Amino acid sequence: MILHPTKQRAKHKAWLFVTLLVWFSFVLGATTSAARQDIEYQIKAAFIYNFAKFVEWPVGAFPDADSALELCIFGDDPFGPVIDQIVQDRTVQGRPIIVQREADTTSLSSCHLLFVGPVGTEELAHIVQLTGGTSVLTVGEADWFVDAGGMIRLFVEGGKVRFEVNADAAERAQLKVSSQLLKLARSVRR
C-alpha cells in the first residue's frame, strides 16, 4: 500500500516524536536531581515545539499567510534560553516561530501557543477567560490545569515527561489536534 506524501510525512513526524519522547524520558530518568530540573525543562520545551507541529490553527488565527506563530510564556519562565534555541530557525506549518515572554495578561489573545507558568486558580481562570473564544493553544503544568480549561498539561511521572489533553477545550478554540498526538497523551479528556 502506497501512502499519500502528506500521510507519509505525518507518520514520519509521529514516529520521530515518539522516538524523541522515549529518548528524552530515558535521559530524564538517568540524571541526578540537580541536573534533572534543567533537563526536564529542555524536554518540556521540545514537547511544546512538537505540540505546535501536531496542532492546526484556523486560517483566521493569523493576520496573513506569512505571519509568525507566537509562542508566549506567561509568568515565571522555567525554560530560560533553551526554548529560544529549540525553535530558532525552525518553522511550524511554514511559519517562523517567535518566543514572547508576557508579564501581564493584556496581550495573551495575540499568542498562538501559550505556556502558563505557576499561577493560582483565580489567575488561571482569568487567563482561560481571556483566551476563550480565541485560537490560543494553552499549555501548563498545574495538576488542575486541564480541569480549569487549559488544553495540555505537562507532568513528570516515573521519571518521564508525560502530557494529558483537554480535547474539548481545544475544539472550542477551533484547534485541530492531530489524532497521533492524542494517541501519545497519557489521557484525553472530553
Phi and psi in degrees as GROMACS dihedral restraints (atoms count N, CA, C in turn):
[ dihedral_restraints ]
;  ai    aj    ak    al  type     phi  dphi    fc
    3     4     5     6     1   -98.8    20    10
    4     5     6     7     1   127.0    20    10
    6     7     8     9     1   -89.5    20    10
    7     8     9    10     1   148.8    20    10
    9    10    11    12     1   -61.5    20    10
   10    11    12    13     1   143.8    20    10
   12    13    14    15     1   -53.3    20    10
   13    14    15    16     1   -36.3    20    10
   15    16    17    18     1   -64.8    20    10
   16    17    18    19     1   -41.3    20    10
   18    19    20    21     1   -69.3    20    10
   19    20    21    22     1   -35.2    20    10
   21    22    23    24     1   -63.6    20    10
   22    23    24    25     1   -42.7    20    10
   24    25    26    27     1   -63.7    20    10
   25    26    27    28     1   -41.5    20    10
   27    28    29    30     1   -63.7    20    10
   28    29    30    31     1   -42.8    20    10
   30    31    32    33     1   -65.2    20    10
   31    32    33    34     1   -39.8    20    10
   33    34    35    36     1   -63.6    20    10
   34    35    36    37     1   -44.0    20    10
   36    37    38    39     1   -61.7    20    10
   37    38    39    40     1   -43.9    20    10
   39    40    41    42     1   -63.7    20    10
   40    41    42    43     1   -43.2    20    10
   42    43    44    45     1   -62.3    20    10
   43    44    45    46     1   -43.1    20    10
   45    46    47    48     1   -63.9    20    10
   46    47    48    49     1   -41.9    20    10
   48    49    50    51     1   -62.3    20    10
   49    50    51    52     1   -44.7    20    10
   51    52    53    54     1   -63.4    20    10
   52    53    54    55     1   -43.0    20    10
   54    55    56    57     1   -60.3    20    10
   55    56    57    58     1   -45.5    20    10
   57    58    59    60     1   -63.5    20    10
   58    59    60    61     1   -39.8    20    10
   60    61    62    63     1   -56.9    20    10
   61    62    63    64     1   -50.0    20    10
   63    64    65    66     1   -64.2    20    10
   64    65    66    67     1   -45.9    20    10
   66    67    68    69     1   -63.2    20    10
   67    68    69    70     1   -48.3    20    10
   69    70    71    72     1   -63.3    20    10
   70    71    72    73     1   -38.9    20    10
   72    73    74    75     1   -64.4    20    10
   73    74    75    76     1   -38.3    20    10
   75    76    77    78     1   -63.3    20    10
   76    77    78    79     1   -45.6    20    10
   78    79    80    81     1   -62.0    20    10
   79    80    81    82     1   -42.7    20    10
   81    82    83    84     1   -62.7    20    10
   82    83    84    85     1   -42.1    20    10
   84    85    86    87     1   -70.6    20    10
   85    86    87    88     1   -20.5    20    10
   87    88    89    90     1   -98.8    20    10
   88    89    90    91     1     6.8    20    10
   90    91    92    93     1  -104.5    20    10
   91    92    93    94     1   164.8    20    10
   93    94    95    96     1   -76.6    20    10
   94    95    96    97     1   164.6    20    10
   96    97    98    99     1   -65.7    20    10
   97    98    99   100     1   -30.6    20    10
   99   100   101   102     1   -64.0    20    10
  100   101   102   103     1   -43.1    20    10
  102   103   104   105     1   -86.2    20    10
  103   104   105   106     1   -17.3    20    10
  105   106   107   108     1   -60.0    20    10
  106   107   108   109     1   -43.4    20    10
  108   109   110   111     1   -65.6    20    10
  109   110   111   112     1   -41.6    20    10
  111   112   113   114     1   -60.6    20    10
  112   113   114   115     1   -46.0    20    10
  114   115   116   117     1   -67.1    20    10
  115   116   117   118     1   -38.3    20    10
  117   118   119   120     1   -56.0    20    10
  118   119   120   121     1   -44.2    20    10
  120   121   122   123     1   -78.4    20    10
  121   122   123   124     1   -22.9    20    10
  123   124   125   126     1   -66.0    20    10
  124   125   126   127     1   -43.2    20    10
  126   127   128   129     1   -65.5    20    10
  127   128   129   130     1   -45.7    20    10
  129   130   131   132     1   -63.7    20    10
  130   131   132   133     1   -36.2    20    10
  132   133   134   135     1   -63.4    20    10
  133   134   135   136     1   -41.1    20    10
  135   136   137   138     1   -64.9    20    10
  136   137   138   139     1   -39.1    20    10
  138   139   140   141     1   -60.3    20    10
  139   140   141   142     1   -47.0    20    10
  141   142   143   144     1   -59.5    20    10
  142   143   144   145     1   -45.2    20    10
  144   145   146   147     1   -58.8    20    10
  145   146   147   148     1   -44.0    20    10
  147   148   149   150     1   -69.1    20    10
  148   149   150   151     1   -33.3    20    10
  150   151   152   153     1   -56.8    20    10
  151   152   153   154     1   -44.0    20    10
  153   154   155   156     1   -59.1    20    10
  154   155   156   157     1   -33.3    20    10
  156   157   158   159     1   -72.8    20    10
  157   158   159   160     1   -21.2    20    10
  159   160   161   162     1  -107.9    20    10
  160   161   162   163     1    15.9    20    10
  162   163   164   165     1  -125.2    20    10
  163   164   165   166     1   139.9    20    10
  165   166   167   168     1  -113.5    20    10
  166   167   168   169     1   123.2    20    10
  168   169   170   171     1   -89.6    20    10
  169   170   171   172     1   149.1    20    10
  171   172   173   174     1   -68.0    20    10
  172   173   174   175     1   156.2    20    10
  174   175   176   177     1   -54.8    20    10
  175   176   177   178     1   -40.9    20    10
  177   178   179   180     1   -70.5    20    10
  178   179   180   181     1    -4.3    20    10
  180   181   182   183     1   -75.5    20    10
  181   182   183   184     1   -15.3    20    10
  183   184   185   186     1  -119.9    20    10
  184   185   186   187     1   139.3    20    10
  186   187   188   189     1   -59.7    20    10
  187   188   189   190     1   -37.1    20    10
  189   190   191   192     1  -154.5    20    10
  190   191   192   193     1   176.7    20    10
  192   193   194   195     1   -65.0    20    10
  193   194   195   196     1   -21.9    20    10
  195   196   197   198     1  -100.8    20    10
  196   197   198   199     1     2.3    20    10
  198   199   200   201     1   -64.2    20    10
  199   200   201   202     1   145.9    20    10
  201   202   203   204     1   -77.4    20    10
  202   203   204   205     1   156.1    20    10
  204   205   206   207     1   -84.5    20    10
  205   206   207   208     1   122.1    20    10
  207   208   209   210     1   -94.1    20    10
  208   209   210   211     1   114.8    20    10
  210   211   212   213     1  -100.1    20    10
  211   212   213   214     1   112.6    20    10
  213   214   215   216     1  -108.5    20    10
  214   215   216   217     1   145.6    20    10
  216   217   218   219     1  -119.1    20    10
  217   218   219   220     1   120.0    20    10
  219   220   221   222     1  -105.9    20    10
  220   221   222   223     1   133.8    20    10
  222   223   224   225     1    83.9    20    10
  223   224   225   226     1  -155.2    20    10
  225   226   227   228     1   -59.0    20    10
  226   227   228   229     1   135.3    20    10
  228   229   230   231     1   -99.1    20    10
  229   230   231   232     1   102.5    20    10
  231   232   233   234     1   -80.1    20    10
  232   233   234   235     1    -7.7    20    10
  234   235   236   237     1   -89.2    20    10
  235   236   237   238     1   -31.9    20    10
  237   238   239   240     1    61.2    20    10
  238   239   240   241     1  -145.7    20    10
  240   241   242   243     1   -74.8    20    10
  241   242   243   244     1    -8.1    20    10
  243   244   245   246     1   -59.1    20    10
  244   245   246   247     1   -44.8    20    10
  246   247   248   249     1   -66.7    20    10
  247   248   249   250     1   -35.9    20    10
  249   250   251   252     1   -62.6    20    10
  250   251   252   253     1   -41.6    20    10
  252   253   254   255     1   -66.5    20    10
  253   254   255   256     1   -38.8    20    10
  255   256   257   258     1   -64.6    20    10
  256   257   258   259     1   -39.3    20    10
  258   259   260   261     1   -93.4    20    10
  259   260   261   262     1    -6.8    20    10
  261   262   263   264     1   -57.4    20    10
  262   263   264   265     1   129.6    20    10
  264   265   266   267     1    61.8    20    10
  265   266   267   268     1    18.5    20    10
  267   268   269   270     1  -109.9    20    10
  268   269   270   271     1   160.5    20    10
  270   271   272   273     1  -128.6    20    10
  271   272   273   274     1   160.2    20    10
  273   274   275   276     1  -128.6    20    10
  274   275   276   277     1   120.3    20    10
  276   277   278   279     1    52.7    20    10
  277   278   279   280     1    40.2    20    10
  279   280   281   282     1    79.4    20    10
  280   281   282   283     1     6.0    20    10
  282   283   284   285     1  -109.0    20    10
  283   284   285   286     1   136.1    20    10
  285   286   287   288     1   -67.1    20    10
  286   287   288   289     1   160.7    20    10
  288   289   290   291     1  -113.5    20    10
  289   290   291   292     1   131.8    20    10
  291   292   293   294     1  -116.4    20    10
  292   293   294   295     1   129.8    20    10
  294   295   296   297     1   -96.4    20    10
  295   296   297   298     1   126.3    20    10
  297   298   299   300     1  -119.9    20    10
  298   299   300   301     1   140.6    20    10
  300   301   302   303     1  -109.9    20    10
  301   302   303   304     1   120.5    20    10
  303   304   305   306     1  -105.0    20    10
  304   305   306   307     1   128.2    20    10
  306   307   308   309     1   -92.9    20    10
  307   308   309   310     1   -22.1    20    10
  309   310   311   312     1  -138.3    20    10
  310   311   312   313     1   176.9    20    10
  312   313   314   315     1   -91.1    20    10
  313   314   315   316     1     3.8    20    10
  315   316   317   318     1   -65.8    20    10
  316   317   318   319     1   -28.9    20    10
  318   319   320   321     1  -118.6    20    10
  319   320   321   322     1    21.0    20    10
  321   322   323   324     1   -66.7    20    10
  322   323   324   325     1   -28.8    20    10
  324   325   326   327     1   -70.6    20    10
  325   326   327   328     1   -11.8    20    10
  327   328   329   330     1   -86.6    20    10
  328   329   330   331     1    -7.3    20    10
  330   331   332   333     1   -76.4    20    10
  331   332   333   334     1   154.6    20    10
  333   334   335   336     1  -103.8    20    10
  334   335   336   337     1   -35.9    20    10
  336   337   338   339     1  -131.3    20    10
  337   338   339   340     1   125.4    20    10
  339   340   341   342     1  -123.4    20    10
  340   341   342   343     1   116.9    20    10
  342   343   344   345     1   -92.2    20    10
  343   344   345   346     1   125.0    20    10
  345   346   347   348     1  -103.8    20    10
  346   347   348   349     1   113.3    20    10
  348   349   350   351     1   -70.5    20    10
  349   350   351   352     1  -169.0    20    10
  351   352   353   354     1   -61.2    20    10
  352   353   354   355     1   118.2    20    10
  354   355   356   357     1  -138.2    20    10
  355   356   357   358     1   162.7    20    10
  357   358   359   360     1   -79.0    20    10
  358   359   360   361     1   170.4    20    10
  360   361   362   363     1   -63.3    20    10
  361   362   363   364     1   -38.3    20    10
  363   364   365   366     1   -66.8    20    10
  364   365   366   367     1   -42.5    20    10
  366   367   368   369     1   -66.5    20    10
  367   368   369   370     1   -39.5    20    10
  369   370   371   372     1   -64.9    20    10
  370   371   372   373     1   -41.2    20    10
  372   373   374   375     1   -59.6    20    10
  373   374   375   376     1   -39.5    20    10
  375   376   377   378     1   -65.2    20    10
  376   377   378   379     1   -42.0    20    10
  378   379   380   381     1   -64.2    20    10
  379   380   381   382     1   -43.9    20    10
  381   382   383   384     1   -62.7    20    10
  382   383   384   385     1   -39.7    20    10
  384   385   386   387     1   -64.9    20    10
  385   386   387   388     1   -44.3    20    10
  387   388   389   390     1   -64.3    20    10
  388   389   390   391     1   -37.1    20    10
  390   391   392   393     1   -90.4    20    10
  391   392   393   394     1    -9.2    20    10
  393   394   395   396     1   -61.0    20    10
  394   395   396   397     1   138.9    20    10
  396   397   398   399     1    82.4    20    10
  397   398   399   400     1     0.2    20    10
  399   400   401   402     1  -117.1    20    10
  400   401   402   403     1   167.6    20    10
  402   403   404   405     1   -99.2    20    10
  403   404   405   406     1    61.1    20    10
  405   406   407   408     1  -105.5    20    10
  406   407   408   409     1   119.3    20    10
  408   409   410   411     1   -79.5    20    10
  409   410   411   412     1   116.0    20    10
  411   412   413   414     1  -100.0    20    10
  412   413   414   415     1   134.4    20    10
  414   415   416   417     1  -130.6    20    10
  415   416   417   418     1   136.3    20    10
  417   418   419   420     1  -152.8    20    10
  418   419   420   421     1  -174.7    20    10
  420   421   422   423     1  -124.5    20    10
  421   422   423   424     1   -14.9    20    10
  423   424   425   426     1   -60.4    20    10
  424   425   426   427     1   143.5    20    10
  426   427   428   429     1   -53.0    20    10
  427   428   429   430     1   -35.6    20    10
  429   430   431   432     1   -97.9    20    10
  430   431   432   433     1    12.6    20    10
  432   433   434   435     1   -57.6    20    10
  433   434   435   436     1   -51.8    20    10
  435   436   437   438     1   -72.2    20    10
  436   437   438   439     1   -30.5    20    10
  438   439   440   441     1   -66.3    20    10
  439   440   441   442     1   -28.6    20    10
  441   442   443   444     1   -87.2    20    10
  442   443   444   445     1     1.2    20    10
  444   445   446   447     1   109.2    20    10
  445   446   447   448     1    -1.1    20    10
  447   448   449   450     1   -68.6    20    10
  448   449   450   451     1   160.3    20    10
  450   451   452   453     1   -97.3    20    10
  451   452   453   454     1   -40.8    20    10
  453   454   455   456     1  -133.7    20    10
  454   455   456   457     1   128.6    20    10
  456   457   458   459     1  -111.9    20    10
  457   458   459   460     1   126.5    20    10
  459   460   461   462     1   -94.2    20    10
  460   461   462   463     1   139.8    20    10
  462   463   464   465     1  -154.8    20    10
  463   464   465   466     1   163.6    20    10
  465   466   467   468     1  -107.9    20    10
  466   467   468   469     1   131.2    20    10
  468   469   470   471     1  -140.7    20    10
  469   470   471   472     1   123.4    20    10
  471   472   473   474     1    60.9    20    10
  472   473   474   475     1    33.5    20    10
  474   475   476   477     1    76.7    20    10
  475   476   477   478     1    10.3    20    10
  477   478   479   480     1  -124.1    20    10
  478   479   480   481     1   142.1    20    10
  480   481   482   483     1   -78.5    20    10
  481   482   483   484     1   129.2    20    10
  483   484   485   486     1  -130.2    20    10
  484   485   486   487     1   173.2    20    10
  486   487   488   489     1  -149.3    20    10
  487   488   489   490     1   156.5    20    10
  489   490   491   492     1  -128.6    20    10
  490   491   492   493     1   155.4    20    10
  492   493   494   495     1  -125.5    20    10
  493   494   495   496     1   136.0    20    10
  495   496   497   498     1   -98.8    20    10
  496   497   498   499     1    91.4    20    10
  498   499   500   501     1   -65.8    20    10
  499   500   501   502     1   -34.3    20    10
  501   502   503   504     1   -62.6    20    10
  502   503   504   505     1   -44.1    20    10
  504   505   506   507     1   -62.0    20    10
  505   506   507   508     1   -40.5    20    10
  507   508   509   510     1   -65.1    20    10
  508   509   510   511     1   -42.5    20    10
  510   511   512   513     1   -63.9    20    10
  511   512   513   514     1   -40.6    20    10
  513   514   515   516     1   -61.7    20    10
  514   515   516   517     1   -29.9    20    10
  516   517   518   519     1   -86.2    20    10
  517   518   519   520     1     6.4    20    10
  519   520   521   522     1    61.6    20    10
  520   521   522   523     1    31.7    20    10
  522   523   524   525     1   -98.5    20    10
  523   524   525   526     1   135.4    20    10
  525   526   527   528     1  -100.5    20    10
  526   527   528   529     1   109.7    20    10
  528   529   530   531     1   -91.0    20    10
  529   530   531   532     1   126.8    20    10
  531   532   533   534     1   -57.3    20    10
  532   533   534   535     1   139.3    20    10
  534   535   536   537     1   -62.5    20    10
  535   536   537   538     1   -27.7    20    10
  537   538   539   540     1   -66.7    20    10
  538   539   540   541     1   -38.2    20    10
  540   541   542   543     1   -68.0    20    10
  541   542   543   544     1   -41.4    20    10
  543   544   545   546     1   -62.6    20    10
  544   545   546   547     1   -35.1    20    10
  546   547   548   549     1   -65.2    20    10
  547   548   549   550     1   -30.7    20    10
  549   550   551   552     1   -82.6    20    10
  550   551   552   553     1   -14.1    20    10
  552   553   554   555     1   -69.1    20    10
  553   554   555   556     1   145.0    20    10
  555   556   557   558     1   -63.8    20    10
  556   557   558   559     1   -38.1    20    10
  558   559   560   561     1  -152.0    20    10
  559   560   561   562     1   153.3    20    10
  561   562   563   564     1  -125.8    20    10
  562   563   564   565     1   122.4    20    10
  564   565   566   567     1  -101.3    20    10
  565   566   567   568     1   134.1    20    10
